[in-house]
């Protein structure tokens, strides 16, 4: 009877090793599958008797069986692709996709972040499932509830300039000009100038030039000019003027070159032909006075010995723009890139986290579904609550160790052969018993 049991024990080993070979084959076949997680066969022994048998515990077992196939959710290496919509998670978590997989509708979870924008503006994966996230609100915050992220295809409206900033140095050794400042010949009555484009309510660009004139020791004046033919308000002082004065002020500096005072902090309200700027005028930021704090007087225009120069200048207006692409940052914020240089938030990708990744159910198509063993998905954003960061322009490769799989192939093959030997040996022993009868 024990000889027959030995044969069945060998059969169990052959069956278990054959099933394990299928697991290894699946791993090897998915070596290049993006976001694939390696599996391993879990064996357990089979008792040949009841555990309640007491003294019968000395009896041999009945072989082995493959109890489960476990998934190893170790981090796969990141491979750069250069595609802005290819995403990878570095750390724990899963992208959330919504749609239909093999007839099942719902949320699915994946490490495969190869996304694209479809013809309806939806952000989808290669199977057309829609990426889930928190839509951006007009005030720059994000919704609290998950929804399908959609890229707006309409042009963004222009934004009229509300502020212009200049950071520069005015030469303390400059000579006071002998000529009075003249809007039609501004260079003769000034020491230094800079220009920048500002935008009206229609998105048209207009040049505003600021001329700085030394008026005394540590004292300067400035005059901002616009092109007269483009401006209806304020009107030029004379009908023949080429330029229109749109702002003027005075500045004083301390003996250490820091800004003490700036008498005017905004240009006059400007009405361009067919358009305008904010009714309050464009704010002019030349820096904070020295009395404003530790960095006051040195964060804008200064007066040191040396040539006058501009180190930086900016303004906050822009023309209308069309969508040219999308980009994703490390926290999963999806931004639309527009032809006018603006980057506007579209939404933030939702990242799911589970108590037990190993308890997730495989759904195929590089997807998993939540189960009772995994627990419910805890939603959040990348980089929060132990969730990994998002890497744009990269994908996560399979975590399969190919060399290790080849070793496992050999091990399972040898175990298969050994179990077959158990069967053939038991068969020979039975044959010997039959020969005794003869």
C-alpha positions in Angstrom: 0.0 0.0 0.0 2.9 2.4 0.8 4.4 1.6 -2.6 1.2 2.8 -4.3 1.2 5.9 -2.1 4.8 6.6 -3.2 3.6 6.5 -6.8 0.9 9.0 -6.1 3.3 11.2 -4.1 5.6 11.2 -7.2 2.6 12.2 -9.3 1.8 15.1 -7.0 5.4 16.3 -7.4 5.2 16.1 -11.2 2.0 18.0 -11.2 3.2 20.7 -8.8 6.5 21.2 -10.7 4.6 21.3 -14.0 2.4 24.1 -12.7 5.4 25.9 -11.3 7.1 25.7 -14.7 4.1 27.6 -16.1 4.7 30.3 -13.5 8.3 30.6 -14.6 7.3 30.6 -18.2 4.8 33.4 -17.6 7.6 35.5 -15.9 10.0 34.9 -18.8 7.4 35.8 -21.4 6.6 39.1 -19.6 10.3 40.2 -19.2 9.6 43.2 -21.5 6.0 43.9 -20.3 5.8 47.4 -18.8 4.8 47.4 -15.1 4.7 43.6 -14.9 5.3 42.1 -11.4 7.1 38.8 -11.1 5.2 35.8 -9.7 6.4 32.8 -7.8 4.9 29.4 -7.1 4.2 28.7 -3.4 4.4 25.0 -2.5 3.0 23.2 0.5 3.1 19.7 1.7 0.1 17.4 1.7 -0.6 15.3 4.8 -1.2 11.6 4.4 -3.5 11.5 7.4 -5.6 13.7 9.6 -3.9 16.0 12.0 -6.3 14.7 14.6 -4.9 11.2 14.2 -2.6 11.5 17.2 0.0 8.8 17.2 -0.5 8.3 13.5 1.7 11.3 13.0 4.6 9.1 12.0 3.0 8.2 8.7 4.5 9.7 5.6 2.9 12.5 3.8 1.0 12.4 0.5 3.3 14.7 -1.5 3.1 18.3 -2.5 0.8 20.8 -4.2 1.1 24.3 -5.5 -1.0 26.3 -3.0 -0.8 29.7 -4.6 0.9 32.0 -7.0 2.2 35.1 -5.2 3.1 38.4 -6.8 6.3 40.2 -5.9 5.7 44.0 -6.0 9.3 45.0 -5.9 10.3 48.2 -7.7 11.1 47.7 -11.4 13.8 49.8 -13.0 12.8 53.0 -14.8 13.5 53.4 -18.5 13.6 56.8 -20.1 11.5 57.1 -23.2 11.5 60.9 -23.8 7.7 60.8 -24.3 6.1 63.4 -21.9 3.0 61.3 -21.4 4.9 58.2 -20.4 4.8 58.0 -16.6 6.4 55.7 -14.0 5.9 55.4 -10.2 9.0 55.3 -8.1 7.7 53.8 -4.9 4.4 52.3 -3.7 1.0 52.9 -5.4 -0.9 52.4 -8.6 -2.3 54.6 -11.3 -6.1 54.5 -11.5 -7.8 53.8 -14.8 -11.6 53.6 -15.4 -13.3 51.7 -18.2 -14.1 48.3 -19.5 -11.7 45.4 -19.4 -13.0 42.1 -20.9 -16.6 43.0 -20.3 -16.0 44.3 -16.7 -16.6 48.0 -16.0 -15.0 49.8 -13.1 -11.7 51.1 -11.7 -8.6 49.2 -12.5 -5.1 49.7 -11.0 -1.8 49.6 -12.9 1.9 50.4 -12.8 1.9 50.9 -16.6 1.8 54.7 -17.1 1.9 54.8 -20.9 -0.8 57.5 -21.4 -1.9 59.6 -24.3 -4.6 62.2 -25.2 -7.4 60.8 -27.4 -9.5 62.7 -29.9 -12.0 63.8 -27.3 -9.3 65.2 -25.0 -9.4 62.4 -22.5 -6.2 61.2 -21.0 -6.2 57.4 -21.6 -3.9 54.4 -21.6 -3.1 52.1 -24.6 -6.4 50.2 -24.1 -8.5 53.4 -24.0 -9.2 53.4 -20.2 -9.4 56.9 -18.8 -6.9 58.1 -16.2 -8.5 59.2 -12.9 -7.5 62.2 -10.9 -8.6 65.4 -9.3 -9.7 68.1 -11.8 -8.2 71.6 -11.4 -10.4 74.4 -10.4 -10.1 78.0 -11.9 -8.6 79.2 -8.6 -5.7 76.7 -8.9 -7.0 74.2 -6.3 -8.2 70.7 -7.1 -11.5 68.8 -6.7 -11.8 66.5 -3.8 -13.5 63.7 -5.8 -11.9 61.6 -8.5 -13.0 62.0 -12.1 -11.7 61.3 -15.6 -9.0 63.8 -16.5 -9.7 65.7 -19.7 -7.4 68.2 -21.6 -9.3 71.3 -22.7 -8.8 71.8 -26.5 -10.0 75.4 -26.6 -7.6 78.3 -26.8 -6.9 80.1 -23.5 -8.0 83.7 -23.4 -5.3 86.4 -23.1 -4.5 88.1 -19.8 -3.9 91.8 -19.6 -0.7 92.8 -17.8 -1.2 93.8 -14.2 2.4 94.0 -13.0 5.8 94.6 -14.4 9.0 94.0 -12.4 12.5 95.4 -13.1 15.7 94.4 -11.3 18.6 96.6 -12.3 21.6 98.6 -11.1 21.9 102.3 -11.8 25.5 103.7 -12.0 26.2 105.8 -8.9 28.8 107.6 -10.9 26.5 108.6 -13.7 26.5 112.3 -14.7 23.3 114.4 -14.5 22.1 115.0 -18.1 22.1 118.6 -19.2 19.1 118.2 -21.5 15.6 118.1 -20.0 13.6 114.9 -20.5 11.7 114.9 -23.8 9.2 112.2 -24.8 10.2 112.5 -28.4 14.0 112.4 -27.7 14.1 110.5 -24.4 17.8 109.3 -24.7 19.1 112.8 -24.6 17.5 113.5 -21.1 18.2 110.1 -19.5 21.1 107.9 -18.4 19.7 104.4 -18.9 16.6 102.7 -20.3 15.0 99.3 -20.6 11.9 98.1 -22.5 9.5 95.2 -22.2 6.3 94.0 -23.9 3.0 94.3 -22.0 -0.3 92.9 -23.1 -3.7 94.5 -23.4 -7.1 92.9 -22.8 -7.2 91.4 -26.3 -3.7 89.9 -26.0 -1.9 92.4 -28.2 1.6 93.2 -27.2 2.8 96.8 -26.7 6.2 98.0 -25.8 6.7 100.1 -22.7 10.1 101.7 -22.3 11.3 103.0 -18.9 14.0 105.8 -18.9 16.0 106.5 -15.8 17.5 110.0 -15.3 19.9 111.0 -12.5 18.7 114.2 -10.9 21.1 114.6 -8.0 23.2 112.8 -5.4 21.5 109.4 -4.8 18.4 110.7 -6.6 16.8 109.6 -9.8 13.6 110.0 -11.8 12.0 107.6 -14.2 9.6 108.0 -17.1 7.6 105.2 -18.8 6.7 105.8 -22.5 4.3 104.0 -24.8 3.9 104.4 -28.6 1.4 107.3 -29.1 -0.3 105.7 -32.2 -1.3 102.6 -30.0 -2.7 104.6 -27.1 -5.9 106.6 -26.7 -5.6 107.2 -23.0 -3.7 109.0 -21.7 -3.6 111.3 -24.7 -0.2 112.5 -25.9 0.8 116.0 -24.7 1.0 117.2 -28.3 -0.6 115.8 -31.5 2.9 115.4 -33.1 4.3 113.4 -30.2 5.6 110.0 -31.2 5.5 108.7 -27.6 3.0 109.0 -24.8 4.1 109.4 -21.1 2.2 106.7 -19.2 4.0 106.9 -15.9 6.6 108.8 -14.0 8.2 108.8 -10.5 11.3 109.5 -8.4 13.7 107.3 -6.5 16.2 107.9 -3.8 19.0 105.6 -2.6 20.9 105.3 0.7 24.7 105.7 0.9 25.1 101.9 0.6 23.2 101.8 -2.7 20.0 100.4 -1.4 16.6 101.8 -2.5 15.1 104.2 0.0 12.0 105.5 -1.7 10.0 105.1 -4.9 7.3 107.8 -5.3 5.2 105.9 -7.8 4.3 102.2 -7.8 1.9 102.0 -10.8 1.6 103.3 -14.4 -1.4 105.4 -15.3 -4.4 103.5 -16.5 -3.9 102.9 -20.2 -6.5 102.5 -22.9 -5.0 101.0 -26.1 -6.7 101.2 -29.4 -9.7 98.8 -29.1 -8.5 97.4 -25.8 -7.3 98.4 -22.3 -5.2 97.4 -19.3 -6.5 97.0 -15.7 -8.4 100.1 -14.5 -6.0 100.4 -11.6 -3.1 100.7 -13.9 0.0 98.4 -14.2 1.8 98.0 -10.9 5.5 98.8 -11.2 7.8 96.8 -9.0 11.2 98.3 -8.6 11.9 96.6 -5.3 11.0 97.1 -1.7 12.4 100.1 0.2 15.2 99.5 2.7 12.8 100.0 5.7 10.7 97.1 4.6 12.9 94.3 6.0 16.2 92.5 5.9 16.3 92.3 2.1 14.5 95.7 1.6 16.3 98.0 -0.7 18.4 95.3 -2.3 15.9 93.1 -4.1 15.1 95.4 -7.0 16.8 98.5 -8.4 20.0 99.5 -6.6 22.6 102.2 -7.1 26.2 100.9 -7.0 29.3 102.0 -8.8 29.5 100.2 -12.1 27.7 100.3 -15.4 23.9 100.5 -15.4 22.4 97.2 -16.4 19.3 95.1 -16.1 19.7 91.7 -14.4 16.1 90.6 -14.8 12.6 91.9 -15.8 9.2 90.3 -16.2 5.5 91.0 -16.5 2.5 88.8 -15.9 0.4 89.3 -19.1 0.2 87.0 -22.1 -1.5 86.6 -25.4 -4.1 83.9 -26.3 -2.6 80.5 -26.8 -3.4 77.1 -28.2 -2.6 73.7 -26.6 0.7 72.3 -27.8 1.1 69.4 -25.3 1.0 68.3 -21.7 3.5 67.8 -19.0 3.4 66.0 -15.6 5.5 66.9 -12.5 6.7 64.7 -9.7 3.4 65.0 -7.7 1.3 64.0 -10.7 0.0 67.4 -11.6 -0.9 67.4 -15.3 -0.3 70.8 -16.9 -1.3 72.0 -20.4 1.4 73.6 -22.4 0.3 76.4 -24.6 1.9 78.2 -27.5 2.0 81.5 -25.5 4.3 79.9 -23.0 1.7 79.4 -20.3 1.4 76.2 -18.2 -2.0 75.7 -16.8 -2.9 72.9 -14.4 -5.5 70.4 -15.8 -5.7 68.1 -12.8 -3.6 65.9 -10.5 -3.4 62.1 -11.0 -4.9 60.0 -8.3 -2.6 57.3 -6.8 -4.1 54.3 -5.1 -2.5 52.5 -2.2 -3.5 49.2 -0.7 -2.9 47.5 2.6 -1.8 44.3 0.7 -0.6 44.7 -2.8 -0.2 40.9 -2.9 -3.9 40.5 -2.4 -4.8 42.3 -5.6 -6.5 40.3 -8.3 -4.9 40.2 -11.8 -7.2 41.5 -14.5 -4.9 41.2 -17.5 -3.9 44.1 -19.7 -1.3 45.1 -17.1 -4.2 45.7 -14.6 -5.2 44.7 -11.2 -8.5 44.9 -9.3 -9.1 45.3 -5.6 -10.2 42.3 -3.6 -11.1 41.5 0.0 -7.5 40.3 0.5 -6.1 43.6 -0.8 -8.5 45.9 1.0 -10.1 48.9 -0.4 -8.1 51.5 -2.4 -6.8 54.4 -0.4 -6.8 57.3 -2.7 -4.3 60.2 -2.6 -1.7 62.0 -4.6 1.9 61.1 -5.6 4.4 61.7 -2.8 1.9 61.7 0.0 1.0 59.1 2.5 3.8 56.7 1.5 2.9 56.9 -2.2 5.7 57.0 -4.8 6.7 60.0 -6.9 5.8 60.3 -10.6 8.6 60.3 -13.1 7.5 61.8 -16.5 9.1 60.6 -19.7 9.9 57.2 -18.3 8.2 53.8 -17.8 8.7 51.1 -15.2 10.2 48.0 -16.6 9.2 44.5 -15.5 10.8 43.4 -12.2 11.5 39.9 -13.6 15.1 38.7 -12.8 15.7 36.7 -16.0 18.9 35.0 -14.7 17.0 33.9 -11.6 14.2 32.5 -13.8 16.6 30.4 -15.8 17.9 29.0 -12.5 14.4 28.2 -11.4 13.8 26.5 -14.8 16.7 24.1 -14.1 15.6 23.5 -10.5 12.0 22.7 -11.5 13.2 20.5 -14.3 15.5 18.5 -12.0 12.7 18.2 -9.4 10.3 17.0 -12.2 12.9 14.3 -13.2 13.4 13.3 -9.5 9.6 12.8 -9.0 9.4 10.8 -12.1 12.1 8.6 -10.7 9.9 8.0 -7.6 7.2 6.7 -9.9 9.5 4.4 -11.9 11.2 3.1 -8.8 7.8 2.3 -7.2 6.8 0.6 -10.4 9.9 -1.6 -10.4 9.2 -2.6 -6.8 5.6 -3.6 -7.7 7.0 -5.6 -10.6 9.3 -7.4 -8.2 6.3 -8.3 -6.0 4.5 -9.7 -9.0 7.6 -11.8 -9.8 7.5 -13.4 -6.3 4.1 -14.8 -7.1 5.5 -16.5 -10.2 
